[in-house]
Amino acid sequence: MNARALPLIRLFQFPPMFGVPNVSPFCCKMETWLRIAGLPYEVVDTPDPRKGPRKKLPFIEEGGVRIADTSLIIAHLVRTRGVDPDAGLTDAQRATALLVQRTLEEHYAFVAAYTHLVREEGQKHTYARFNAIPRFIRPFVANAVLKQIKALLWQQGLLRHTDADILESGVRDWEAVLAVMSDGPYFLGDRATNIDATVFGTLATTVFTPIESPIRDFLRSRPGIMAYAERMRAQYFPELVPKASAT
Ligand SMILES: N[C@@H](CCC(=O)N[C@@H](CS)C(=O)NCC(=O)O)C(=O)O
């Protein structure tokens, strides 16, 4: 297929904050994947997930058609754009990638929602930077988001645990992920694959934002994973590397 004939991919995601590609692990995953795949795209900032076909961010629009959910978007783009970062992986590597993805997206993402949007340390930083929302309605929006996240995390179950137990469970997620990570330079070896988008997307919002937590401390105390995070940022988002540490 002639790539030039294909419509431009428009990526709808939360507006940037904190100097990371996106504070949402899923939005950051999607943009990282597009860069790993080398596909041209255009970002559309939107603070409102309700605009998406699944009422979540990110989603993409291609020739007027909107597609939601990062895994489904990736599967669609692999099918239609002739790129597949996972080509050549063994069955065992694919299984490892899926287990890591499930750990980070189906458990740790809820822990991150808790640390970033529910804990006081997270509220202090995150709600103050809702810059896309007019200042005078920002406290109301922040309150509504807090209420919604608390309801979601209560239903999901996480919020029924103590703060210490939630944080401990997040550290355990990362201990497991680090235990199966290759020596690099990428998660599964010498080529960037789909799982790098998930891992970097989740990692960036934890280690490169000012929101302190024992999980962030744990990761920052591990030179291997910090070197990985910095390497991924330098390669795929060089414009976001702080000047003092630019190589
Ligand atoms: N499985 C989805 C998850 C996306 C997701 O949970 N997005 C969150 C932001 S990190 C969202 O839009 N939440 C808004 C809501 O639930 O109302 C994906 O991979 O895209």
The ligand as a Tripos MOL2 file, in Angstrom:
@<TRIPOS>MOLECULE
LIG
   20    19     1     0     0
SMALL
NO_CHARGES

@<TRIPOS>ATOM
      1 N1         -7.5760    0.4140   27.8280 N.3       1 LIG1
      2 C1         -7.5370    1.8310   27.4950 C.3       1 LIG1
      3 C2         -7.3970    2.6370   28.7920 C.3       1 LIG1
      4 C3         -7.4350    4.1450   28.5800 C.3       1 LIG1
      5 C4         -7.6980    4.8870   29.8850 C.2       1 LIG1
      6 O1         -7.9610    4.2970   30.9320 O.2       1 LIG1
      7 N2         -7.6270    6.2240   29.8020 N.am      1 LIG1
      8 C5         -7.9050    7.0330   30.9550 C.3       1 LIG1
      9 C6         -6.8010    8.0730   31.1530 C.3       1 LIG1
     10 S1         -5.2740    7.3510   31.6370 S.3       1 LIG1
     11 C7         -9.1860    7.8140   30.7560 C.2       1 LIG1
     12 O2         -9.4390    8.3410   29.6850 O.2       1 LIG1
     13 N3        -10.0030    7.9210   31.7940 N.am      1 LIG1
     14 C8        -11.1710    8.7220   31.7690 C.3       1 LIG1
     15 C9        -12.3660    8.0220   32.3380 C.2       1 LIG1
     16 O3        -12.2690    6.8340   32.7140 O.co2     1 LIG1
     17 O4        -13.4010    8.6910   32.4180 O.co2     1 LIG1
     18 C10        -6.3970    2.0810   26.5060 C.2       1 LIG1
     19 O5         -5.4940    1.2550   26.3900 O.co2     1 LIG1
     20 O6         -6.4500    3.0970   25.7890 O.co2     1 LIG1
@<TRIPOS>BOND
     1     1     2 1
     2     2     3 1
     3     2    18 1
     4     3     4 1
     5     4     5 1
     6     5     6 2
     7     5     7 1
     8     7     8 1
     9     8     9 1
    10     8    11 1
    11     9    10 1
    12    11    12 2
    13    11    13 1
    14    13    14 1
    15    14    15 1
    16    15    16 2
    17    15    17 1
    18    18    19 2
    19    18    20 1
@<TRIPOS>SUBSTRUCTURE
     1 LIG1         1 GROUP 0 **** ****
